[in-house]
């Protein structure tokens, strides 16, 4: 997998363009379903990443790209669950993802990528 381009609100991976947050699990790209976390938007000022979402835990490392300005809130229960499952969490700004992406072993790493703020 290769990121061809990455900009605020858009990512192109292997020739396919996405304009919504995505999840990459075992090399498969899906649109992030934030519906379960939307009810917490008032508490965080932005829809956060919460344990109620379908987080791709079946990996050794979960990379969370938390937006170009690093503004995606991550609920503490996500980090606690990662520790419980012995999944290493790497949190990066989305703009850094392109340079780091190929350094991760895609067979052991899943991604949750927030494309805006």
Buried (B, 14 or more C-beta within 10 A) or exposed (E): EEBEEBEEEEBBBEEEEBEBBBBBBEEEBEEBEBEEBEEBEEEBEBBBBBBBBEBBBEBEBBBBBBBBEBBBBBBEEBBEBBEEEEBEBEBBBBBEBBEEBEEBEBEEBBBBBBBBB
